């Protein structure tokens, strides 16, 4: 018991210290979040809305698979976390491929928690089996988001390209049961939620998806508008109207936490998502971006980028520094080039990629 109390106090102290350092100077002491995007490019799904299906040619896909052999090793990740900016509190293990395919995912999550960092994981949930669930619970992993996108097997197969719906639901139920047993022994609770990216194949399923999340006893349900890979994938006015009706019904009738209000706002205000003919040039002229100040993106080859849009898959290739060459994320963060990028975006000086692709709800200047 004394060890648990000591660890809890240490974690709380570190958390407040990191907040204080960010308030003093984020450009020096670092961001809140490190996003590992991706851990690797391999995936066991074939989602039509994914950048792998829409942005990448067959030749480029083969190249990405070959690059898998050059991914950061566990020893390199150990050095990554040892050289984090001192204000960084959270590590997100994101998609790009399926993170649980990474062969040393247990070791990677261990390294994160040993540094008293808040750990989040985004996965499609297929490989979230009992052994891995027990591991994540044993290290007090903080947050898991499972991308399902559907409330039934038929829609699931359309969007994910595979028949893993029942497997994923079974894994979530196993997780909730093991979590409940463990909670009797520990006050720490791993939060688990589900995600649906709203698109033509599932816009009629939005309310039922929220109901499913509630039945599964998830901590929250989250929706993302589809990134605009082309007009053929965007919701038309009738589809968007039906989507908004369902989102508003969720707000009234679903009792687990959700981001419905934010999504409704995006559909009305974001020029790449809305059908209200919002002038993109005016939208961006009035806004700034603090995302690259709040977070840092590290890919599996050790390259750092301002965000998931401004990465090495884009024509502009906004690379901020190579960890393998520099050897320290904090040194990369403090480089003049990277500071200049962040300051420009905070002033509302955007890249072409931002203007054409970004779907974030940006702050007003």
N, C-alpha and C positions, 0 to 999 in steps of 0.2 A: 504493500500500500504506500509506504513512504516514497518508493521509486516512482510510482504513478503520479503522486502529488508533485514531486520534484520535476518530472518531465513535463507535466501540464504547466507548471509555473515557468519553466524554461521556455516552452513554446510560446506562451502568452507574452513573455518579456521580449523575445525575438520579434514577434509580430509587431508590437508597439515600437520597437526600435526601428524596424524597417519602414513603418509608416512615417516616423519622424524624419528619417533620412530622405525619403521621397519629398517630404514637405520642404526640406532645406534646399535640395537641388536634384530633381530627377535626371537632369542631363549629366550630372556627375555620379550620383550614387546608384542610379539605375531604375529600371521599370518595376512595376508590381509583378508582371507575369513574364515567364519564358514559355513560348509555345514551341514544342518540338513538332514540326510540320514539314514532311512526315517523318515517322520513325523508319519507315520503309515504303516502297512503292507497290509491293505485292498486295493483291486483294482477292478475297474469295467470293466477291459479288461483282455484278456487272450492271450498275445503276445508270440509266440513260441520262440522268441530270448531272452525273459526276463529270468533273473536268477531264477524267481519263477517257470518257466516251465522247466528249464534245470538243476538246481542245487539242487532243494529241493524235497524231497520225499513227498508223501501224508501225512504221519505222521508228518513230519516237518512243512508242510503247516498248519495243524490243530493246531500245537503248536504255530506258529506265529500268527494265528488268536486269540488264547487265550491270547497271550502276549499283544494284542491290549488294553486289559483292564488295563494294567500296564503302558501305555504310559505316558510320561511327561504331567503334567497338565499345564494349562495356568499360574497358580501361580508359578510353577517350571520354566516355560519358562521365566517369568518375572525376576526370579533370575538368569537364564542363561545369559540374556542380561545385567543384572546389574553387572555381574562378568566377562564379556568378557575381554580378554586381551586388553589393551588400544590402541594397534595398529590396531585392527580389524576394517575394514571399511565396509565389505560386508557380508550379510547373504543370502545363497542360500537355498531355500526350494526345495529339490530334490525329486526324485522318490523313488522306493523301494516298494511303493504302490502308489496310486493316492492321492497326497497331498490335493486335494479339497474335499476328503471324510472326512478329519479331521474335526470334528464337530465345532471346534472353530477357523477355518481358518481366519476369519475376525479379531478376537481378536489377533491372532498370528501375522498377518501382521501389525496390529496397533502397537504392542509392538516394532516391528523392526523399523518402521518409526519414532516412538516417540523418539528413541535413535539416530536419525539422521544417520541411517545406510542405505547403498545402498541395496535395496531388490530385489532379483531375484526369480522367480518361474518357475518350470518345471512341466507341466501338460499335460494330454491328451486332455484337452479342453472341454470334454463333459459337465462338470458341471460349465463351465464359462458362467453363465447366466447374464442377465442384472443387477440384484441386486448386484451380486458380482463384475461385471465390474464397476458399479458406485462406489462401495466401494473402489476398488483398485485405480480408478482415483481420488477419493476424497482425498485419503491420499498420492497422488503423488507416487504411486508404480513405481519402476524404470524399470523393465525388466520382460517379460514373454516369455517363449519358449514353444511352443505347439508341442508335438510329434504326427505327423500324419502318416508319412512313406509311403504315397501313394497319387497319383493324381486323383484316381477314386474309386468308391465304391467297385468294385470287388477286387482290390488289397488290399484295406483297410481292408476288412473283412478277407482276408487270413492272414494278419499280426496282426491285432488287435483282431480278434476272435469275433467281434461284428459288428452291422450295424449302427454305429454312424457317418458315414462320413458326411452326409448332416447336421447333428446337429452341428458338430464341425465347418464346414464352415460357417453355419449361425451365430454361436457364434463369430467367427472371424470378420465377416462383421458387426455384431452389435457393437463389440468392436471398430472397425475402425470408424464407424459412430459416436459413443458416444465420442470417442477420438477427432475427428475433431470438434465437437461442443464445447467440453471443451477447446480445444486449443485457441479458440477465447477469452477465459477468463483468460487463464493462459499460461505462457511460458514453463512450465514443460511439458515434453512429456514422456509417458510410451512407451518404445520400445517393440515391439512384433515381434517375429520371429517363424519360423516353422522348424521342424527337421525331417529328414528321416534317419533311420538306414539301410544302404545298405546291402541287403541279397538276397538269391536266388529268393524269390517271387517278388522282386521289382527292381532288378538291371537294367531291361529294361525301368524302369519308372523314372530314375534319372533326365533326362532333363525335362520331363513333370512336375515333381514335382517342379523344380525350376521355370518353367513357371507359375504354379499355385500360388506359393508364390508371384511372381511379379504381377499377376492379382489381388490377394487379397490385394495388397499395403502393404505387410509386410515390416518391416525394414530390414530384412535379411533372408536368407535361410541357413540352416546348415545341413551338412551330417556327419554321424558317420560310420566308418567301424564296422562291426559286431564283438563283442567280441567272441573269438574262443571257443565256448562250445563243439566243436567236429568237426572233418573233414567233416562230413555230411552237416554241415551248412555253411562251407566256400565256397566262390566263386571259381570255377575252372578257369583254364587259359583262356578259351574262354569267360566266363562270366566276368572275371576281365578286359579283353581286351575291351569288349563292354562298361563296366562301365567307364573305363578311357577315351574312345572316347567321351562319353556323358559329363563327367566332364570337359574335355577340351573345348567342345562346349559351356558349361555354362560359362566358363571363357571368351569366346569370345563374347557371344551373350546376356547374362543375365546381367541386369544393376543394380540389387540390391546387397548390400554387401553379401558376402558368404565366406565360408572357403574351397573352392574347391582346391586351391593351396596346402594347408596343407594336405588335404586328399590324393591328388595325391602323395605328398611326402611320406606319411605314407605307401601307397600301394607299393612304391618302396623300402622303407627302414626298415620297422618294421617287425621283424622276424615272429611274430605270425599272421600277416596279409598278408604279401607279399608271392607271389608264386615263388620268385627268389632264393629260397634255401639259404637264409641268415643264417649264422651260429649264433645262438642265444648266444652262449657262448662268441663269439668275440664281438657281439653287446653290451652285458651288461658289458663286461670287459672294454669297452671304454667309458662307460656312468655313469652318476650320476642321482639322483632324488631329485629335490627340491620341489616337490609337497607337501610333509608333512611339509615343512617349510613355504610354501606359504598359506597352508590351514589346517583346522582342521575339522574332521568329528565327528558329534554327532548323535547317533541314538535315536530312540524314547523311549528307556529305560534309557537313560542318560549315556550310555557308549561312550567313545571317542576312536577314531582310527586314524591312520596316513592318510588313504585314503579309497576310496570305495572298493578297492581290498583287502586291509589288514583290514578286518572287522571281526565281530564275526560269519559270515557264513563260514569262511575259516578254514581249519584244523589247521592252525598255530594260529588263534585267537589272533591277535596283539592288545590287549586291552591296552589303555594308562591311563585309570583312569575312575572311576565311579562318575559322577557329583552328584548323590544323596548321595554318601558317603562323597565326598570331599567338595561339596557345592560351588565351585568356579572354573570356567573354566580357569581363569588366574593361579590359583594355580596348576591345573593339567598341564597346558602348561609348567610351570617352574620346574616340577618334574624331577629329574635326569634321571629316566627311559625313559621318553618321549624325553628329550634332547638327550640322547644317541642314541635313534632310529633315530632321525632326522639327527644327525651328521654322523652316519653310512651310511644312504642313500645318503647324500650329498657327501660322499667319494666314492660311488659306491659299497657299501657292501649291497647286496640285500638279500631278503628272498626268499625261494623256491617259494612262491606264485607269487612274482614279476617276477621271471624267467619263470614261466609257464603260467601266465595269463595277465600280464600288456600289454596294447596296446597303451600306451602313447608314444608320440615322445619325448624321454628323451634327456636332454642336454649332450653334450660331456664334459668329465672331463677337 
